[in-house]
Amino acid sequence: MADDELSAIRSQRLAEMQQQYGSGPEQKQQAEAQEERRQQQEEMKNSILAQIMDQSARARLNTLKLSKPEKAQMVEQMIVRMAQMGQLPGKIDDAQLVQLLESLNKQMPRSTSAVKFDRRRAALDSDDEDYGL
């Protein structure tokens, strides 16, 4: 009798966990649908960028994407938004993209990281040691 109760409790708990953490078939379908929408949006963005940028600008943007993906994504979104609002007169060439990146660099504060060495502490540690002389 205890085994039947224990198995019932286990199956109930398993059903609760599956519902909570989304391992059911409906959650998988939702995740697949969301992934498909994301891929469609990515394809649409890439087609817009291909239409409004020339090859050299696309190459520079792809190089930027390798080194600084967050910044490249921000630039892509900005260019797509400008194109949708009709603010771009023609195709963006490499020089225009460089100007856009420079203006973006001026707007964004740089994160400076500095490495500080405390040489006094290191010097004091070595002087304090007694070598038995």
Buried (B, 14 or more C-beta within 10 A) or exposed (E): EEEEEEEEEEEEEEEEEEEEEEEEEEEEEEEEEEEEEEEEEEEEBEEBBEEBBBEEBBEBBEEBBEEEEEBBEEBBEEBBEBBEEEEBEEEBBBEBBEEBBEEEEEEEEEEEEEEEEEEEEEEEEEEEEEEEE
